[in-house]
């Protein structure tokens, strides 16, 4: 199972349920973090600032007792919902930024020796 959520707008709301997230992970579930904004996309977003936002959420889950390695192994990086209502060039820019965020997270994870 995968739960996809708009992490760019509602990360704080999802983080209100660490126990449920822990249980979901224990059943093999994955989170699709929609960290790249779509309808609120300005073009000024960077992979660095989005990774920083994502790390805030990950740290909060770790602080609640969920192992960081589990979080990373059972997570996907996605755009927030709403790509279909955008122009092709906007959608391409958002998908490229999503790839950059994912690549950066993978590099940082390997550097730390986590998520192998």
N, C-alpha and C positions, 0 to 999 in steps of 0.2 A: 504494500500500500504506500501511496505517496500523498502527503498533504502539501498542497501548494498554497502559499500565502503571499500577500503583498507586504514584503518586509520593508519596502521603501516608505510605506505610509502607516503600517499597523504593527510594526515589530514590537512596540511596547505592549500592545494588547496580547499578542501571542505569548510573550514572556511571562504573562500572569499565570500560566499553566505549566510550570516546570514538572510537576508530578505526572501530569497526563502525557507530556512530551517524553519523559523518561520511560513510562510504560509503553508508549507507542514505539520508541526505539527498541525496547526489550522484545517486542513482537516482530522486529525486523522492518519496521516502517522507516520511511525516509521523509525528510523535509525538503521541499523545493522553495528555497529562499528567493522570492521575487524582489531582489535588492535593487535592480536597475529600474528606475522610474520610467513609465511610458507616458501617460497623459500629463504628468508633471515634468516631463523631460525638457530641459532647457538647452542642452548641448554644452553646458559648462561642467557637467559631472565628469569626474575622472575615476579611473579604476582605483587609485589610491584612496580617495575620499569614500568611495563605496565599500572598499575592503575595510576601512576604519569603522564604518557603520556596522558592517557584518560582524566584525570582531567584538563590538560592544555586545551584540546579541549572543555570540558564542561564549563570551566571558560570563555573561549573566547565567547562562545555562550551566557552565562549569561551576560557577559559584553555588548553584543549587544542587550540585552533587552529580551531574552528568559528566561522564568521562569525555574529554575533548576529542580523543581518537574516535570514539563512537559517533560523536556529533559530526565530525569531518567525513567519516566513512559513509554515513547515512544522510548526506546532504547533497543537494544539487543547487547550482546557481542559475537563476532564471530572471527574465524581465518580469516586472509586475504585469498584471493583466492589462489588456487593452491594445495590443499591437495591431489588431485588425482594423482599428479606426484611424490609424496613422498613414501618412504618405509612405510610399516605398522607401524613399531616402531616409525618412525618420526611423522607420523600422530597421533598416540596414544599420544605421548609426547605433541604435539601441542594442541590436544583436552583436555588433562588433564590440561594444562596451561590455556586454555580458561575457563575451569570450575573454576579454582582457581581465575582467574581475576573476573569472574562473582560473585563468592561467596564473595570475598573481597569487591566488590562494593556494594553488597546487605547488608553486615554487616555494612559498613561505612554509607550507606544510612539510615539504621534503627537507628544507633547510633545518627545520626543528626536529626532524626525524619522526614525524607523526603521520598517521593516515596512510601508511604503506599499503 
